[in-house]
Amino acid sequence: MQDYERELGDRLLDFAVDVIELVPRLQRSPTGRYVVGQLVRSASSTGANFQEARGAESRADFVHKTQVVLKELRETEYWMRLTAKARMIPTDMLSKPLAEADELIRIVVKSVVTAKSRS
């Protein structure tokens, strides 16, 4: 389990870095600054919340904290899709982070389902 957790933690960290690297393209307007705040907050909290889940005190606590990770991933995906739809960032710059968000969401959903089934 440790290797899986380490790998997922590393992917969440890399995902947050990929999102942060989009920031220079957005900060040039009041709307951009607002979106940057939302995007960076949600993307960076995915890994932080996953680390919290790794230290959960019970299976129920693990499920709850992992569901927070899922919520933040979905929020990050929303903000990225919004920036694409509003033409704030070229779509090609978002293809990798959006694909990774989708994969991470699928992984975390499976983790939640598995943890719930073992309760």
N, C-alpha and C positions, 0 to 999 in steps of 0.2 A: 504493500500500500504506500510506503514512503516514496518509492520512485514515481508512482502515478501522481501523488500529491505534489512532489517536487516539480514534475514536468508540467502539471496544470498550473501551478503557481508561477513557474517561469513563463508559460504562455500568457498568462494574465498580465504579468509584468511587461512582457514584450508588446502586448496589445495596448497597454496604457502608453508606452513609449511611442508606438506608431500613431496613436491618436494625438499625443502631445506634439508630434512633428507636423501635424496639420495646422497647428495654432498660428504660425506666421502668416498663413493665407487668410485668416479670418479676422485678425485684430484691428483691422483698419477702419472700422466704423463702430458706432455705438451698438448696433445690432450684432455685429461680429464679436465684440467684446462680451456681450451677454451670452451668446451661443458658446463662445470659448469657455466661459466660466462653467456653464452647464455640462458641456462635453468633457472637459478635463476632470471636473468633479466626479461625474458618473464613471468615466473610464478608469480613473485612478482608484476609485473605491472598490472596484471589482476585486483586485488583487488583495487589498487590505482586508476586505470582508472575507475573502477565502482564507487568509491567514488566521482570522478569528475563528472560522469554521474548523480549521485544523486543530485548534485548541479547545474545541467545544467540550462542555462538561457532561453532556449526555447526547444520546442519539437525537432526541427532540431538539436540543440546542443546535446540534449539527445541521439538522433539517432546516431549522429557522434561519440560521446564518447563511446556509447555502442558497436558500430562497432569496435572501437579500442580494447575494451575488448575481443570481438570475435576474432579479429586478433591475439592478444597475446595468447589467449587460444589455437588457432590452431597452433601457433608457438611452444608453450610449448609441445603440443601433438607431434609435429614433432620431437623435440629434444629428447623426451622420447622414441619414436619409433626408432630413430637413435641409441640411446644408447643400446636398446635391440638388434637391428639388428647387431650392431657392437660388441655385446657381452661384452659391457662395464659394464652392470648391469644385473644380472640374471632376466629373464622375470618375474618370480614370484614376485619380488620386485616391479615391475612396474604395476602389474595387478590392484591394487587399484587406484593409481593415474591416470592411463590411463582410467579406467572406470569412474572416477570422471570427468576427462577432457571431455569425451564424453557427460556425462550428463549435465555438465555446458555449453558446446557448444550448446546443444539442447535448454536449457533454454534461453540462451542469444539470439539465433536465433529467438525464439518465441517472446522475448521482442522487438527485432528490428522490426520484421514483424508487431507486434501489434502497436508499436509506429508509424511506417510508415503509417499504415492503418488509424490511427486517425488524421493524418496530413491533 
